[in-house]
Amino acid sequence: MIGRLTAIGLAFLAAGCSSSPEDGGAPANAVSNVRLTKAQQRHIRLFTVEPAGYRQRIEAPGTVDFDNNQATAVISPFTGPVTRIFVAVGQPVAKGQPLAAVASADVANAVAAYRKAAVAAANARRVATADRDLAAHNGISEREAAQAETDAASAEADRVAAAQALASLGAGPGSGLSGVIRAPVSGIVVEKQITPGQLLQAGSSPAFTVANLSQVWVLAQIAPGDLANVGVHDAAQIDPGNGTGPFRGTVENISASVDPDTRAVVARVVAPNPGDLLKKQMYVDVSIESGRVSTGLLVPASAVLRDDQNLPFVYLAMPDGSFTRRHVSLGYRDSQNYDVTSGLQAGDRVVADGAIFLQFMQSQ
């Protein structure tokens, strides 16, 4: 490409060019219009400026997190020391699968309470059945038989309550002194927070985290100036920068508050995670395509050059066939175009390809 551009430049110089300063007494270093021969004009491309709609792409840094709607912290349901751990971090588990064993008096007490309630319920039911038979043969009053039935129903309710308390501990009537912590959902063990011998407290000691890693959250830090162009349901692209991406996602939520440290607003992007390649706390680059359509005067990025003061300008085709510099103000830029906010108007024709050679010729 460089060789081609150099050849074009040499062709321009070989063919010659002429300057037409606005006044004949312009100094040698003044910037004047450029004229091209017909042969030289074949090496440039003009672009007619017209209003066009476009969608901005908002670039932002982000970090990967678990999808909290599909990640569950496993809390020990009973008190006692850990006696055994059955799983390792990264291991897939099914719902109800044992994760760890805990020596717990809570389980022993719950088993004992259930067994007592079960025996009491069985005895009360036998008494109620016998009293109903006696009442049928006038052996006892109907009132006594009804009371026996009420006592049986009450004892059965106590048995059901004891069974539910036992089930809440993940235990059964045949359990001994050991309680078993089980996976509440299917997924991957992503965190293990206990060790053998560690004393756990019922309802407060986190033991594991089980997550479905097929989908993750990406928390993008949106600058305040870009916030108006980001909306829920906008498409996003995630690049980890390690050759495994890009991954595609969708903006699901925009925070209602500003991060006090970064002054940015977090946009939560939900992204499929094939192969579990996106890891928690991984830094990624996020590119969000705005769902909002903006309108502006777009020119190709190749048409925009910089002068000695680093001010942007384009070469504008004049009615007399010459080309003049026109300084412009630039707004949004994507990979191919600039939005020119001032300096041009619809219908203007600018040099899209070959502008750098006009600049070179003009500097001679």
MOKA-V912586 format. One record per residue. N is the residue number from 1. RES is the residue in three letters. OMEGA is omega as a letter, one per 40 degrees, with the letter a starting at -180 (999 if undefined). NEAR is the number of other C-alpha atoms within 12 Angstrom. Layout:
n-><N	N>
res-><RES	RES>
omega-><OMEGA	OMEGA>
near-><NEAR	NEAR>
This chain:
n-><1	2	3	4	5	6	7	8	9	10	11	12	13	14	15	16	17	18	19	20	21	22	23	24	25	26	27	28	29	30	31	32	33	34	35	36	37	38	39	40	41	42	43	44	45	46	47	48	49	50	51	52	53	54	55	56	57	58	59	60	61	62	63	64	65	66	67	68	69	70	71	72	73	74	75	76	77	78	79	80	81	82	83	84	85	86	87	88	89	90	91	92	93	94	95	96	97	98	99	100	101	102	103	104	105	106	107	108	109	110	111	112	113	114	115	116	117	118	119	120	121	122	123	124	125	126	127	128	129	130	131	132	133	134	135	136	137	138	139	140	141	142	143	144	145	146	147	148	149	150	151	152	153	154	155	156	157	158	159	160	161	162	163	164	165	166	167	168	169	170	171	172	173	174	175	176	177	178	179	180	181	182	183	184	185	186	187	188	189	190	191	192	193	194	195	196	197	198	199	200	201	202	203	204	205	206	207	208	209	210	211	212	213	214	215	216	217	218	219	220	221	222	223	224	225	226	227	228	229	230	231	232	233	234	235	236	237	238	239	240	241	242	243	244	245	246	247	248	249	250	251	252	253	254	255	256	257	258	259	260	261	262	263	264	265	266	267	268	269	270	271	272	273	274	275	276	277	278	279	280	281	282	283	284	285	286	287	288	289	290	291	292	293	294	295	296	297	298	299	300	301	302	303	304	305	306	307	308	309	310	311	312	313	314	315	316	317	318	319	320	321	322	323	324	325	326	327	328	329	330	331	332	333	334	335	336	337	338	339	340	341	342	343	344	345	346	347	348	349	350	351	352	353	354	355	356	357	358	359	360	361	362	363	364>
res-><MET	ILE	GLY	ARG	LEU	THR	ALA	ILE	GLY	LEU	ALA	PHE	LEU	ALA	ALA	GLY	CYS	SER	SER	SER	PRO	GLU	ASP	GLY	GLY	ALA	PRO	ALA	ASN	ALA	VAL	SER	ASN	VAL	ARG	LEU	THR	LYS	ALA	GLN	GLN	ARG	HIS	ILE	ARG	LEU	PHE	THR	VAL	GLU	PRO	ALA	GLY	TYR	ARG	GLN	ARG	ILE	GLU	ALA	PRO	GLY	THR	VAL	ASP	PHE	ASP	ASN	ASN	GLN	ALA	THR	ALA	VAL	ILE	SER	PRO	PHE	THR	GLY	PRO	VAL	THR	ARG	ILE	PHE	VAL	ALA	VAL	GLY	GLN	PRO	VAL	ALA	LYS	GLY	GLN	PRO	LEU	ALA	ALA	VAL	ALA	SER	ALA	ASP	VAL	ALA	ASN	ALA	VAL	ALA	ALA	TYR	ARG	LYS	ALA	ALA	VAL	ALA	ALA	ALA	ASN	ALA	ARG	ARG	VAL	ALA	THR	ALA	ASP	ARG	ASP	LEU	ALA	ALA	HIS	ASN	GLY	ILE	SER	GLU	ARG	GLU	ALA	ALA	GLN	ALA	GLU	THR	ASP	ALA	ALA	SER	ALA	GLU	ALA	ASP	ARG	VAL	ALA	ALA	ALA	GLN	ALA	LEU	ALA	SER	LEU	GLY	ALA	GLY	PRO	GLY	SER	GLY	LEU	SER	GLY	VAL	ILE	ARG	ALA	PRO	VAL	SER	GLY	ILE	VAL	VAL	GLU	LYS	GLN	ILE	THR	PRO	GLY	GLN	LEU	LEU	GLN	ALA	GLY	SER	SER	PRO	ALA	PHE	THR	VAL	ALA	ASN	LEU	SER	GLN	VAL	TRP	VAL	LEU	ALA	GLN	ILE	ALA	PRO	GLY	ASP	LEU	ALA	ASN	VAL	GLY	VAL	HIS	ASP	ALA	ALA	GLN	ILE	ASP	PRO	GLY	ASN	GLY	THR	GLY	PRO	PHE	ARG	GLY	THR	VAL	GLU	ASN	ILE	SER	ALA	SER	VAL	ASP	PRO	ASP	THR	ARG	ALA	VAL	VAL	ALA	ARG	VAL	VAL	ALA	PRO	ASN	PRO	GLY	ASP	LEU	LEU	LYS	LYS	GLN	MET	TYR	VAL	ASP	VAL	SER	ILE	GLU	SER	GLY	ARG	VAL	SER	THR	GLY	LEU	LEU	VAL	PRO	ALA	SER	ALA	VAL	LEU	ARG	ASP	ASP	GLN	ASN	LEU	PRO	PHE	VAL	TYR	LEU	ALA	MET	PRO	ASP	GLY	SER	PHE	THR	ARG	ARG	HIS	VAL	SER	LEU	GLY	TYR	ARG	ASP	SER	GLN	ASN	TYR	ASP	VAL	THR	SER	GLY	LEU	GLN	ALA	GLY	ASP	ARG	VAL	VAL	ALA	ASP	GLY	ALA	ILE	PHE	LEU	GLN	PHE	MET	GLN	SER	GLN>
omega-><i	i	i	i	i	i	i	i	i	i	i	a	a	a	i	i	a	i	i	a	a	i	a	a	a	i	a	a	i	i	a	i	i	i	i	i	i	i	i	a	i	a	i	i	i	i	i	a	i	i	a	i	i	i	a	i	a	i	a	i	a	i	a	i	i	i	a	i	a	i	a	i	a	a	i	i	a	a	i	i	i	i	a	i	a	a	i	i	a	a	i	i	i	i	a	a	i	i	a	i	a	i	a	i	i	a	a	i	i	i	i	i	i	a	i	a	i	i	i	a	a	i	a	i	i	i	a	i	i	a	i	i	i	i	i	i	i	i	i	a	i	a	i	i	i	i	i	i	i	i	i	i	i	i	i	i	i	i	a	i	i	i	i	i	i	a	i	i	a	a	i	a	a	a	i	a	a	i	a	i	a	i	a	i	i	i	i	i	a	i	i	a	a	i	i	a	a	i	a	i	a	i	a	a	i	a	a	i	i	a	i	a	i	i	a	i	i	a	a	a	a	i	a	a	a	a	a	a	i	a	i	a	i	i	a	i	a	a	i	i	i	i	a	a	e	i	a	a	a	i	a	a	i	a	i	a	a	i	a	a	a	a	i	i	a	i	a	i	i	a	i	a	a	a	a	a	i	a	i	i	i	i	a	i	a	i	a	i	a	i	a	i	i	i	i	i	a	i	i	i	a	a	a	i	i	i	a	i	i	i	a	i	i	i	a	i	a	a	a	i	i	i	a	i	i	i	a	i	a	i	a	i	i	a	a	a	i	i	a	a	i	i	i	i	a	a	i	i	a	i	a	i	i	a	a	i	i	i	i	a	a	a	a	999>
near-><7	8	9	13	19	16	17	28	26	19	22	32	22	15	18	21	29	21	28	22	21	15	13	11	11	14	11	14	12	18	27	29	31	36	31	32	22	15	17	27	27	16	26	29	21	27	28	23	29	21	20	19	16	24	25	33	29	35	29	34	30	35	29	36	31	37	28	21	17	23	29	28	30	35	29	39	35	40	31	31	30	30	24	23	27	26	30	23	22	20	24	25	27	20	21	20	25	28	42	38	39	42	30	31	23	32	37	28	26	34	33	26	25	32	25	23	30	26	20	25	29	23	23	28	26	22	25	29	24	22	28	26	21	20	21	16	13	14	15	19	17	19	17	23	28	23	22	29	27	22	25	30	25	23	28	26	22	25	30	22	22	31	28	21	27	32	26	25	36	33	35	27	28	19	27	22	27	30	42	41	44	36	34	31	26	27	31	33	35	30	26	26	27	32	24	20	16	23	24	31	23	25	18	15	26	26	40	37	38	41	37	32	36	23	32	38	42	47	39	44	37	36	23	21	16	26	30	19	27	40	30	25	22	30	30	39	33	43	31	28	19	15	12	17	23	23	35	29	32	34	33	26	22	28	23	12	18	18	17	9	9	15	15	25	29	34	44	39	44	39	35	28	29	18	14	24	26	37	27	27	16	24	23	34	30	40	36	41	31	27	23	23	18	21	19	27	34	41	45	31	28	29	39	36	34	23	21	11	9	11	16	26	34	42	45	37	32	20	12	13	19	29	38	32	33	31	25	30	24	28	22	27	26	21	13	16	27	33	35	34	22	20	24	30	22	20	18	28	30	42	39	33	27	35	37	29	35	42	31	22	30	32	19	18>
